[in-house]
Amino acid sequence: MATDYYELLGVSRTATADEIKRAYRRLARELHPDANPDDATAEARFKEVAQAYEVLSDPEKRRRYDTFGPEGAEGGGDPFGFGGGVGDIFEAFFGAAGSPFGGGRDRSAPTQGSDLEVAVDIDFEQAVFGTQSPVSVRTAVPCETCEATGAAPGTHPETCSECGGAGQVRRVRQSILGQMVTAAPCSRCGGYGQVVASPCPDCRGEGRRIEQKTYTVDIPAGVDTGSTLRLGNLGAVGPRGGGHGDLYVHVRVRPHDRFQRQGNDLVDVLHLAFTQATLGTVFTYETLDGQEDLVIPKGTESGRVFRLRGRGVPHVQGRGRGDLLVQVVVDTPSNLDAAQEDLLRQLAALRGEEVAPEDTGLLSRIRSAFR
């Protein structure tokens, strides 16, 4: 068996308890023997994943594992060799009420709050270089009056007499297979394990209130429209002391008047006069980082691309930046006066190039009069 439990579950060593639980349940569904009949490899990995979850889901065992490795985390397993994982496997497929193991953990524990989502609009330059932006959400926060207990000041929640504080009621019934034990949330306390006889007047026994909250979000350099930032524990708080959910911030980037984004590269279209493209020039070009000298060599044709390295968008998950691609468009002059046209005709003659004959008729004189 592989000794890296984090690798088995596909999570990082800094993963939260919720992330470990989600990863375990996903793998349990994929590797369960019922879903992989006669697959010895899947069955073996199923047991490995269950063993890894038994250790990493227990804070004390996880601490010993991180310190001493698998040997230091061993001890106290059940006779099936799955630790606490068997009940969770049934729960993953059938839910807590349908598990014959009754859940195996405290169902009266406070319920975690829900996740929240919000969108934030930022300028193009802010997306390239990163920024801080405020976001406002309506969310559930702990009630300060009752200190999130749900009970009126001076009172306390009482242990539910129906379930004895377990939050669930177990029932035993006889079947052809023997006794079956089922568990369901307690109807008297709603699964909390406690009853609030005197609800808090401000939160009506919820232990939380709805408020408008504003958070400052650090937006990393290189984000684009569609990027989502996860802010842990900034979601709604659960009832009666439940934990916080997460806040997901969806980024929308306003377009730039010059630059277009292609991955981590920026693209700009530069219009040049035909004389500049023909004879070459040097001029000051404005990038997002400031002004730079851009050298246009003689004979530059329309469509040529100049690459300014490292002047594009930073890589969000790595180092370095993309490039700035400047695409040249050579403009053909129009509305020439007589002197300019004459010079062009002289140039064409010197180069032996055939051009349309000069228009000396009435139409030409009329056009000249209105120039």
Secondary structure, 3 states (H helix, E strand, C coil): CCCCHHHHHCCCCCCCHHHHHHHHHHHHHHHCCCCCCCCHHHHHHHHHHHHHHHHHCCHHHHHHHHHHCHHHHCCCCCCCCCCCHHHHHHHHHHCCCCCCCCCCCCCCCCCCCCCEEEEEEECHHHHHHCEEEEEEEEEEEECCCCCCCCECCCCCCEECCCCCCCCEEEEEEEECCEEEEEEEECCCCCCCCEECCCECCCCCCCCEEEEEEEEEEEECCCCCCCCEEEECCCCCECCCCCCECCEEEEEEECCCCCCEEECCEEEEEEEEEHHHHHHCEEEEEEECCEEEEEEECCCCCCCCEEEECCCCCECCCCCCECCEEEEEEEECCCCCCHHHHHHHHHHHHHCCCCCCCCCCCHHHHHHHHCC
